[in-house]
Amino acid sequence: MSSSAALCSATFVDPGYDHIVELVHQRDRVGQRRLESLELDLYEPCGISLGRITVDPRQETLDLAALVAPRAAGVARVMVAFDARYDTRIFPYRPHHYGYLRRRDSPEAPLYYAVNATLGGVPDRLETAMRQNNFETYLFLSRPGGERYALRLGSLARFSTVQAQVITYHGDARAVVPVTLMPHQHAEVELPLERGGERLRRVELKTLFRLASYVVGRRVDSDALVLFDHLFTYFK
């Protein structure tokens, strides 16, 4: 029986940012753990492929901005899908990639985050696909200041159109925004900071397929990223 397993995850690269990804976060006393293989697929917002990059799995870190830049001139945002293969005897738990990003002309502190694991357009259980949903949520600080927020979503489905619901909560008020993503398409959904005099408290994502999903926050004055974090699954 093969001991190889796959980890599919995705992140987004914005122009003008340093973006470093740590390929293997886990360490041990005996030696360095390494992936078996790693391939990156790059996509424009409309889902058009910008090509595939094969990465040497012996690398500890990856300069994602440098890899993407030659293929993405003039592209506002690139979704990068990680297809990592690993030996379960070496990694009894799934390896996770961790990222670092920082705007080059900004005094803001760098942002550290876990690269969002997702599924390539396949429900967790195919036999219950029509009645199985994924729910993810994110809680906001009670007093955000000087920022605007959005939910960044990306589909790794190869053939299926993905329907999702973005649900925001302002106090007791609940609002639902439907989202449709074609294969490999990605988009940002604006999250109003206030509604009816109440501040944004929570956002939820409901969808059949696991999407790449990040809450992004930007300074109103400079547009610099000050938040880049994935949602959390609380019910499945």
C-alpha positions as CSV (number, residue, x, y, z in Angstrom):
1,M,0.0,0.0,0.0
2,S,1.3,3.4,-0.9
3,S,2.2,5.8,1.9
4,S,1.9,8.9,-0.2
5,A,-0.8,11.4,0.4
6,A,-1.7,14.8,-1.1
7,L,-2.3,18.2,0.4
8,C,-4.1,20.7,-1.7
9,S,-4.1,24.3,-0.5
10,A,-4.1,27.8,-2.0
11,T,-3.1,31.4,-1.4
12,F,-3.2,34.7,-3.3
13,V,-0.3,36.9,-4.4
14,D,-0.8,40.7,-4.8
15,P,1.6,42.8,-6.8
16,G,3.9,45.0,-4.7
17,Y,4.2,42.6,-1.8
18,D,7.0,40.4,-0.6
19,H,5.5,37.0,-0.1
20,I,7.5,34.1,1.4
21,V,6.0,30.6,2.1
22,E,7.6,28.1,4.5
23,L,7.0,24.8,2.8
24,V,7.4,22.5,5.8
25,H,6.7,23.9,9.2
26,Q,7.3,20.7,11.2
27,R,10.8,19.8,12.4
28,D,12.3,17.0,14.4
29,R,15.6,16.2,16.2
30,V,16.7,13.6,13.7
31,G,16.6,15.4,10.4
32,Q,14.8,17.7,8.1
33,R,11.4,16.6,6.9
34,R,10.7,17.1,3.2
35,L,7.8,16.9,0.8
36,E,8.0,14.3,-1.9
37,S,7.0,16.7,-4.6
38,L,5.4,20.2,-5.0
39,E,3.7,21.8,-8.0
40,L,2.2,25.3,-8.2
41,D,-0.7,26.3,-10.5
42,L,-1.3,30.0,-11.1
43,Y,-4.6,31.5,-12.1
44,E,-5.9,35.0,-13.0
45,P,-9.1,36.2,-11.3
46,C,-11.3,35.0,-14.2
47,G,-9.8,31.5,-13.9
48,I,-7.4,31.6,-16.8
49,S,-4.2,29.5,-16.2
50,L,-0.9,31.3,-16.0
51,G,1.0,28.0,-16.0
52,R,2.4,25.4,-13.7
53,I,5.7,25.6,-11.8
54,T,7.5,22.5,-10.4
55,V,9.3,23.3,-7.2
56,D,12.3,21.5,-5.7
57,P,10.8,19.9,-2.6
58,R,14.2,20.2,-0.8
59,Q,13.7,23.9,-0.4
60,E,12.6,25.1,3.0
61,T,11.1,28.4,1.8
62,L,9.7,29.7,-1.4
63,D,9.8,33.3,-2.7
64,L,6.3,33.2,-4.1
65,A,6.3,36.8,-5.3
66,A,9.5,36.3,-7.3
67,L,8.1,33.1,-8.9
68,V,4.7,34.7,-9.8
69,A,5.9,38.1,-11.1
70,P,7.3,37.0,-14.5
71,R,4.1,35.2,-15.4
72,A,1.6,37.8,-14.0
73,A,2.6,41.3,-15.4
74,G,-0.4,43.5,-15.1
75,V,-2.5,41.0,-13.2
76,A,-4.2,42.5,-10.2
77,R,-4.3,39.2,-8.1
78,V,-3.0,35.7,-8.7
79,M,-4.4,32.6,-7.0
80,V,-1.6,30.0,-6.4
81,A,-2.7,26.4,-5.8
82,F,-0.2,24.1,-4.0
83,D,-0.3,20.4,-5.0
84,A,2.0,18.9,-2.3
85,R,2.7,15.2,-2.0
86,Y,4.1,13.8,1.2
87,D,4.9,10.5,2.9
88,T,2.6,9.7,5.8
89,R,5.3,7.8,7.5
90,I,7.3,11.0,7.7
91,F,4.4,13.3,8.4
92,P,1.9,11.4,10.6
93,Y,-0.1,14.7,10.5
94,R,-0.6,16.7,7.4
95,P,2.2,19.2,6.7
96,H,1.1,22.8,6.6
97,H,2.6,25.7,4.7
98,Y,2.9,29.0,6.5
99,G,3.2,32.4,4.7
100,Y,4.7,35.8,5.3
101,L,3.7,38.9,3.3
102,R,4.6,42.6,3.5
103,R,4.0,45.5,1.3
104,R,7.3,46.8,0.1
105,D,6.6,50.5,0.5
106,S,4.6,50.3,3.7
107,P,5.7,50.8,7.3
108,E,3.1,48.3,8.4
109,A,4.2,45.1,10.2
110,P,4.5,41.9,8.1
111,L,1.5,39.5,8.2
112,Y,2.0,35.8,9.1
113,Y,-0.7,33.3,8.2
114,A,-1.4,29.6,7.5
115,V,-1.9,28.7,3.9
116,N,-5.5,27.7,3.5
117,A,-6.0,23.9,2.9
118,T,-8.9,23.2,0.5
119,L,-10.3,20.6,-1.8
120,G,-10.0,20.6,-5.6
121,G,-13.7,20.8,-6.2
122,V,-14.5,17.5,-4.6
123,P,-17.0,17.2,-1.6
124,D,-15.8,15.5,1.5
125,R,-18.2,12.6,0.9
126,L,-19.4,12.1,-2.6
127,E,-22.4,10.0,-1.6
128,T,-23.8,12.9,0.5
129,A,-22.7,15.7,-1.8
130,M,-26.2,17.0,-2.3
131,R,-26.9,17.5,1.4
132,Q,-23.4,18.2,2.8
133,N,-22.3,21.7,3.3
134,N,-19.2,23.4,4.6
135,F,-19.5,26.1,7.2
136,E,-16.7,28.5,8.0
137,T,-16.7,31.5,10.2
138,Y,-14.5,34.5,11.2
139,L,-15.0,36.8,14.3
140,F,-13.9,40.4,14.2
141,L,-12.6,42.6,16.9
142,S,-15.2,44.7,18.6
143,R,-13.7,48.0,17.7
144,P,-11.9,47.9,14.3
145,G,-10.5,51.2,13.2
146,G,-9.3,52.7,9.9
147,E,-9.8,49.5,7.9
148,R,-12.1,48.1,5.3
149,Y,-12.7,44.3,4.9
150,A,-13.4,41.8,2.2
151,L,-13.7,38.0,1.9
152,R,-11.4,36.7,-0.8
153,L,-12.6,33.4,-2.3
154,G,-11.0,31.0,-4.8
155,S,-12.3,27.9,-6.4
156,L,-10.0,24.9,-7.2
157,A,-12.8,23.0,-8.9
158,R,-11.7,21.7,-12.3
159,F,-15.1,21.4,-13.9
160,S,-17.9,22.4,-11.5
161,T,-19.4,25.9,-11.0
162,V,-19.4,26.6,-7.2
163,Q,-22.3,28.3,-5.5
164,A,-21.6,29.9,-2.1
165,Q,-23.2,32.2,0.4
166,V,-21.4,34.9,2.3
167,I,-23.3,35.8,5.5
168,T,-22.5,38.9,7.5
169,Y,-23.7,39.8,11.0
170,H,-24.0,43.4,12.2
171,G,-25.4,43.1,15.7
172,D,-28.6,40.9,15.3
173,A,-28.9,41.8,11.6
174,R,-28.0,39.1,9.1
175,A,-27.4,39.6,5.4
176,V,-26.7,37.0,2.7
177,V,-24.7,37.6,-0.5
178,P,-24.8,34.8,-3.1
179,V,-21.5,34.1,-4.9
180,T,-20.9,32.0,-8.0
181,L,-17.4,31.0,-9.0
182,M,-16.4,29.2,-12.2
183,P,-13.6,26.7,-12.1
184,H,-10.4,28.3,-10.9
185,Q,-12.0,31.7,-10.6
186,H,-11.4,33.9,-7.6
187,A,-13.0,37.1,-6.3
188,E,-13.4,39.5,-3.4
189,V,-16.7,40.1,-1.6
190,E,-16.8,43.4,0.2
191,L,-17.8,43.2,3.9
192,P,-19.5,46.4,5.0
193,L,-18.0,47.7,8.2
194,E,-21.3,49.1,9.5
195,R,-25.0,48.4,8.7
196,G,-27.9,50.0,10.6
197,G,-25.5,51.6,13.1
198,E,-24.0,48.3,14.0
199,R,-20.4,47.2,13.4
200,L,-19.4,44.0,11.6
201,R,-19.1,41.2,14.1
202,R,-18.9,38.0,12.1
203,V,-18.8,36.6,8.6
204,E,-19.7,33.1,7.6
205,L,-19.2,31.1,4.4
206,K,-21.5,28.3,3.4
207,T,-20.7,26.2,0.4
208,L,-20.8,22.7,-0.9
209,F,-17.1,22.6,-1.9
210,R,-14.2,23.8,0.3
211,L,-13.0,27.1,-1.2
212,A,-9.7,28.9,-0.6
213,S,-11.1,31.6,1.7
214,Y,-9.3,34.5,3.5
215,V,-10.5,37.6,5.3
216,V,-8.5,40.6,4.1
217,G,-8.3,44.0,5.7
218,R,-6.9,47.1,4.2
219,R,-6.0,50.6,5.6
220,V,-8.5,53.1,4.2
221,D,-5.8,55.7,3.7
222,S,-3.0,53.6,2.1
223,D,-4.8,50.5,0.9
224,A,-2.1,48.4,2.6
225,L,-3.0,45.0,3.8
226,V,-3.3,44.8,7.6
227,L,-5.2,41.5,7.9
228,F,-4.8,38.3,5.9
229,D,-6.3,35.3,7.7
230,H,-8.3,32.2,6.8
231,L,-11.7,31.3,8.1
232,F,-12.3,28.5,10.6
233,T,-14.5,25.4,10.2
234,Y,-16.9,25.2,13.1
235,F,-19.4,22.7,11.8
236,K,-19.3,20.1,9.1
